[in-house]
Amino acid sequence: MPVETNQNVKPEPFASNANTPVKKRVFSGIQPTGNLHLGNYLGALRNWEETQAMYDNFFCIVDLHAITLPIDPKELHQSIRQLAAIYLATGLDTRYCKLFIQSHVHEHAEMSWILECFTPMGWLNRMTQFKSKAGENTDSVPTGLYCYPALMAGDILLYHTNYVPVGDDQRQHVEFTRDLAQRFNSHYGQEIFTIPEAQIREVGARIMSLDNPSNKMSKSDP
């Protein structure tokens, strides 16, 4: 039985009707891996639900990000279904939000490839999240994890996003996206991409692990 989300989600520009106030656009997503934790709710889902009527929202289940590390296909499929149910149970309303699965919109993969071809390796080498996940085993880490920032940038830029609600640990990725969009626009001499801003709330920006309060809460360290 397929997951029911918004149908035919496609990248689209801002509405052009001059008589209709244009809401700022928001994009964000959660990986369908592991079990959601308190940090996911306080740092993401609760904020999405509380502000959804204020913005033009695109909330995604980012399954392409989930396969940057090995995952069982059956487990991934089940996790996608569970996360879709959680999105709706949290109170996200399809009158205000477009809810969809990342891989169902092929432009995400296409945009990622275009941006990877335009991204200097030095920029990727500076990404701290890759260093923390790869550890000392960089030779055996999948290239998908290394190129993760370009995929995330593609997700954001595809929809002319104004605001990206993220936790403090994702701030660098949004800065990467901004730099890449500005580089692209400058190279082609056109405002092709909207320059997004990170939307980081004081409450829930960095929820610490209950098992080890010195570490940020994660699915592997709740």
MIVEX-861843 format. One record per atom (N, C-alpha, C): x, y negated, z. Coordinates in steps of 0.05 Angstrom, whole numbers, padded with zeros to 5 digits, always signed. Atoms other than C-alpha are relative to their C-alpha. Layout:
<recs>
XYZ...
</recs>
This chain:
<recs>
+00017+00024+00000+00000+00000+00000+00018-00025+00000-00017+00023+00002+00032-00066-00022-00005-00020+00022+00003+00022-00019+00045-00124+00025-00015-00022-00014+00016+00021+00011-00007-00178+00012+00010-00027+00010-00009+00028-00006+00024-00248+00009-00011-00017-00022+00008+00018+00021+00013-00308-00035+00008+00012-00027-00005-00011+00026+00009-00285-00107+00013-00021-00018-00011+00017+00021+00050-00313-00165+00014-00025+00011-00016+00022-00010+00096-00357-00123+00022-00005-00020-00020+00008+00019+00140-00395-00170+00013-00026+00009-00012+00026-00005+00190-00452-00163-00016-00021-00014+00017+00020+00012+00152-00516-00175+00010-00028+00009-00007+00027-00008+00166-00591-00174-00021-00012+00018+00019+00014-00017+00132-00641-00130-00025-00007-00017+00024+00009+00014+00060-00659-00147+00003-00028-00011-00005+00026+00013+00056-00718-00194-00025-00018+00001+00024+00017-00002-00015-00744-00179+00006-00023+00018-00007+00023-00016-00003-00815-00156-00020-00006+00022+00021+00005-00020-00068-00816-00117+00001+00020+00023-00002-00020-00021-00048-00756-00075+00026-00003+00015-00025+00002-00015+00002-00766-00019+00016+00026-00001-00016-00024+00003+00060-00718-00029+00013+00006+00027-00013-00008-00025+00081-00679+00033+00029+00008-00006-00027-00010+00002+00154-00665+00045+00000+00030+00000+00000-00029+00004+00173-00594+00027+00020+00013+00020-00016-00016-00019+00200-00543+00077+00004+00028-00011-00006-00028+00007+00234-00477+00061+00015+00013+00023-00015-00015-00020+00256-00424+00111-00008+00029-00003+00005-00028+00002+00258-00349+00119+00014+00016+00021-00012-00018-00019+00275-00290+00163+00006+00026-00014-00008-00026+00011+00312-00226+00146-00018+00022+00012+00015-00023-00010+00270-00162+00151+00019+00023+00010-00018-00020-00011+00323-00125+00192-00003+00000+00030+00001-00002-00029+00320-00099+00263-00027-00010+00011+00024+00010-00013+00269-00123+00313+00002-00030+00005-00001+00029-00007+00250-00196+00320+00003-00004+00030-00005+00005-00028+00270-00226+00386-00010-00028+00008+00010+00025-00010+00253-00286+00429+00011-00024-00015-00012+00022+00014+00302-00330+00392-00013-00005-00027+00014+00004+00025+00266-00317+00326-00026-00015+00004+00026+00013-00005+00200-00338+00357+00004-00029+00008-00004+00027-00010+00225-00399+00395+00014-00018-00020-00016+00016+00018+00274-00422+00342-00012-00003-00028+00011+00001+00027+00233-00409+00280-00031+00001-00001+00028-00004+00005+00163-00380+00280-00018-00019+00015+00017+00019-00014+00133-00424+00334+00001-00027-00012-00002+00026+00013+00160-00486+00301-00014-00001-00027+00014-00001+00026+00134-00465+00233-00030-00003+00004+00028+00001-00004+00065-00454+00261-00009-00027+00010+00008+00025-00011+00063-00519+00300+00000-00023-00020-00003+00023+00018+00083-00564+00242-00010+00007-00028+00006-00008+00027+00054-00526+00183-00019-00019-00015+00019+00018+00013-00002-00576+00169+00013-00026-00009-00014+00026+00006+00049-00633+00163+00016+00002-00027-00018-00004+00022+00089-00603+00105-00011+00018-00022+00005-00019+00022+00087-00566+00039+00020+00023+00005-00018-00021-00011+00115-00500+00065+00004+00024-00018-00007-00025+00013+00150-00442+00032+00015+00017+00021-00012-00018-00020+00164-00386+00083+00003+00027-00012-00008-00023+00016+00199-00326+00055+00010+00023+00018-00013-00024-00012+00217-00255+00076+00025+00005-00017-00025+00000+00017+00290-00256+00053+00013+00028-00001-00010-00028+00002+00300-00183+00034+00026+00002-00016-00026-00001+00014+00357-00199-00014+00023-00005+00019-00020+00004-00020+00396-00225+00045+00004+00025+00017-00001-00024-00017+00380-00161+00083+00019+00021-00012-00016-00021+00013+00418-00118+00032+00029-00008-00003-00028+00008+00001+00483-00157+00039+00017+00019+00018-00013-00022-00015+00500-00102+00090-00017+00025-00004+00015-00025+00006+00480-00028+00083-00025+00002+00017+00026-00004-00014+00407-00013+00101-00015+00022-00014+00016-00022+00011+00362+00047+00090-00024-00012-00015+00022+00012+00015+00311+00031+00035-00027+00003+00013+00026-00004-00013+00253+00062+00073-00003-00018+00024+00001+00018-00023+00271+00023+00135-00005-00029-00008+00004+00027+00011+00275-00041+00094-00029-00005-00008+00028+00003+00009+00207-00029+00063-00019-00003+00024+00017+00001-00023+00175-00017+00131+00004-00027+00015-00006+00025-00014+00210-00078+00161-00013-00024-00014+00013+00021+00015+00183-00122+00105-00030-00002+00007+00028-00001-00007+00112-00100+00120-00005-00010+00028+00003+00009-00027+00121-00111+00194+00004-00030+00003-00005+00028-00001+00150-00180+00184-00022-00017-00012+00023+00013+00012+00093-00200+00138-00023-00002+00019+00021+00000-00020+00044-00180+00192+00006-00020+00022-00008+00019-00021+00083-00220+00244-00004-00029-00009+00004+00027+00010+00082-00282+00200-00029-00008+00004+00029+00006-00002+00006-00279+00198-00009+00000+00029+00009-00001-00028-00002-00259+00271+00010-00024+00015-00010+00024-00014+00040-00319+00292-00018-00024-00005+00018+00022+00005-00012-00364+00261+00006-00015-00025-00006+00014+00025+00018-00383+00194-00025+00003-00018+00026+00002+00015-00041-00404+00150+00006-00004-00029-00006+00002+00028-00039-00393+00075-00013-00025-00013+00009+00026+00010-00077-00459+00067+00023-00020+00000-00022+00019-00003-00013-00494+00088+00027+00012-00009-00026-00013+00005+00041-00443+00072-00002+00020-00024-00004-00021+00019+00064-00401+00014+00018+00021+00013-00015-00022-00013+00086-00334+00043+00006+00020-00022-00007-00018+00022+00124-00287-00002+00026+00015+00007-00024-00017-00002+00179-00235-00009+00020-00010-00020-00021+00013+00016+00244-00263-00036+00004+00015-00027-00007-00016+00024+00258-00206-00086-00022+00000-00020+00023+00001+00019+00188-00214-00117+00001-00024-00018-00003+00024+00017+00210-00281-00146+00029+00002-00011-00026-00007+00011+00267-00264-00193+00018-00025-00003-00017+00025+00002+00290-00337-00198+00019-00003+00023-00019+00002-00023+00323-00329-00129+00027+00013-00008-00025-00013+00008+00373-00279-00157+00014-00015-00023-00012+00015+00023+00383-00320-00221+00013-00025+00010-00012+00025-00011+00395-00384-00182+00026+00006+00016-00024-00008-00015+00444-00348-00137+00024+00004-00018-00022-00005+00019+00486-00326-00196+00010-00026-00012-00009+00026+00011+00487-00396-00226+00017-00015+00020-00015+00015-00021+00510-00426-00160+00026+00014+00007-00025-00014-00005+00562-00371-00148+00021-00008-00021-00018+00007+00021+00592-00389-00215+00011-00029+00003-00007+00028-00003+00596-00461-00192+00013-00006+00027-00010+00004-00027+00622-00450-00121+00030+00006+00002-00028-00006-00005+00696-00456-00105+00004+00021+00022-00005-00020-00020+00723-00396-00067+00008-00011+00027-00009+00013-00024+00754-00443-00017-00023-00007+00018+00023+00007-00016+00685-00465+00005-00011+00025+00014+00010-00024-00013+00664-00393+00018+00019+00010+00021-00020-00008-00020+00729-00379+00055-00003-00014+00026+00003+00016-00025+00711-00432+00106-00025+00007+00016+00025-00005-00014+00644-00403+00125+00005+00018+00025-00006-00013-00025+00648-00383+00198-00017+00025+00005+00017-00023-00005+00590-00334+00198+00011+00025-00014-00012-00023+00013+00624-00290+00146+00024+00010+00016-00023-00009-00016+00687-00289+00188-00008+00015+00024+00009-00013-00024+00649-00269+00250-00012+00028-00006+00012-00026+00007+00611-00213+00215+00020+00019-00012-00019-00017+00013+00669-00187+00175+00022+00009+00019-00021-00008-00018+00719-00187+00232+00027+00002-00014-00026-00005+00012+00786-00158+00213-00002+00017-00026+00003-00019+00022+00757-00113+00158-00010-00014-00025+00009+00015+00023+00750-00164+00102+00003+00016-00026-00004-00015+00025+00776-00115+00049-00023+00019-00005+00021-00019+00004+00717-00068+00060-00028-00012+00002+00026+00013-00002+00661-00119+00069-00012-00005-00028+00013+00005+00027+00611-00123+00011+00002-00029-00008-00002+00027+00010+00618-00183-00034-00026-00015+00004+00026+00013-00005+00544-00197-00022+00001-00016+00025-00003+00015-00025+00561-00218+00049+00017-00025-00004-00018+00023+00005+00617-00263+00024-00015-00022-00015+00015+00019+00017+00570-00296-00027-00027-00008+00012+00025+00006-00014+00512-00301+00023-00007-00030-00001+00007+00029+00000+00517-00378+00027-00010-00010-00026+00010+00008+00026+00507-00385-00048-00029+00010-00004+00028-00010+00002+00444-00341-00044-00018-00018+00016+00016+00017-00017+00418-00382+00014-00004-00028-00013+00002+00026+00014+00433-00447-00024-00020+00002-00023+00020-00003+00021+00394-00420-00083-00028+00001+00010+00027-00001-00012+00335-00404-00039-00011-00028+00005+00008+00026-00008+00333-00475-00014-00004-00019-00024+00001+00019+00022+00348-00513-00078-00021+00006-00021+00019-00009+00020+00300-00473-00120-00027-00015+00002+00027+00012-00005+00240-00508-00089+00001-00030+00006-00003+00029-00005+00266-00580-00085-00006-00006+00030+00006+00001-00029+00266-00571-00009+00011-00026+00012-00009+00023-00015+00269-00632+00035+00012+00007+00027-00008-00007-00027+00276-00599+00103+00003+00030+00003-00005-00029-00006+00305-00532+00125+00001+00004+00030-00001-00005-00029+00286-00513+00196+00018+00024+00006-00020-00021-00006+00345-00472+00222+00009-00003+00029-00014+00001-00026+00381-00454+00286+00027-00013-00003-00026+00013+00001+00446-00486+00304+00021+00016-00015-00020-00017+00013+00485-00427+00277-00001-00001-00031+00003+00002+00029+00458-00441+00206+00006-00028-00010-00005+00027+00009+00477-00514+00205+00021-00001-00022-00021+00001+00020+00540-00500+00165-00010+00009-00027+00011-00009+00025+00500-00463+00112-00016-00022-00014+00015+00022+00012+00455-00523+00101+00019-00022-00009-00021+00019+00009+00516-00569+00097+00013+00010-00026-00010-00012+00025+00544-00521+00045-00019-00005-00023+00020+00004+00021+00479-00526+00006-00001-00029-00009+00000+00029+00007+00480-00602+00009+00024-00006-00018-00024+00005+00015+00552-00604-00016-00001+00012-00028+00002-00013+00026+00538-00555-00072-00020-00014-00018+00020+00015+00016+00476-00593-00095+00012-00026-00010-00013+00026+00008+00515-00659-00095+00021+00005-00022-00021-00007+00020+00572-00626-00134-00013+00006-00027+00014-00007+00024+00523-00598-00185-00012-00025-00013+00012+00025+00010+00486-00664-00193+00021-00019-00012-00022+00018+00009+00551-00703-00200+00012+00011-00026-00012-00012+00024+00579-00654-00252-00017-00005-00025+00018+00003+00023+00518-00660-00297-00012-00028-00003+00009+00028+00002+00504-00733-00283-00030-00003+00002+00029+00001-00003+00431-00719-00264-00007+00009+00028+00010-00009-00026+00391-00711-00200-00016+00026-00004+00013-00026+00005+00376-00638-00215-00011+00012+00025+00009-00012-00026+00372-00615-00143-00006-00022+00020+00006+00017-00024+00339-00648-00083+00020+00007+00022-00019-00004-00021+00389-00657-00027-00015+00006+00026+00016-00007-00024+00360-00620+00034+00013-00010+00026-00010+00006-00026+00367-00637+00107-00007+00023+00019+00005-00020-00021+00374-00588+00165-00019-00012+00020+00020+00008-00020+00316-00592+00214+00005+00017+00025-00008-00015-00023+00344-00570+00281-00012-00012+00025+00014+00010-00024+00301-00577+00343+00018+00005+00025-00015-00003-00025+00331-00587+00412-00008+00025+00015+00010-00023-00014+00287-00533+00441+00000+00024-00019+00000-00024+00016+00302-00464+00412+00022+00001-00021-00020+00001+00021+00361-00485+00369+00022+00022+00004-00021-00020-00006+00408-00436+00405-00009+00015+00025+00009-00017-00022+00376-00382+00448+00022+00020+00006-00022-00017-00007+00428-00343+00486-00010+00029+00007+00006-00028-00005+00430-00267+00494-00007+00005+00030+00008-00007-00027+00395-00239+00556+00021+00020+00012-00020-00019-00009+00448-00184+00560+00027-00013+00005-00026+00014-00002+00508-00230+00550-00005-00030-00005+00007+00029+00004+00491-00304+00562+00021-00017-00014-00021+00016+00014+00557-00326+00531-00003+00002-00030+00004-00004+00028+00533-00301+00463-00028-00009-00008+00026+00007+00010+00476-00326+00419-00017+00025-00003+00019-00022+00003+00415-00281+00419-00001+00008-00030+00002-00010+00027+00412-00237+00357-00015+00027+00001+00014-00026+00000+00377-00173+00334+00017+00022+00011-00018-00020-00011+00439-00134+00353+00008-00005+00029-00008+00008-00027+00449-00172+00418-00023-00016+00013+00024+00015-00010+00379-00189+00446+00003-00011+00028
</recs>
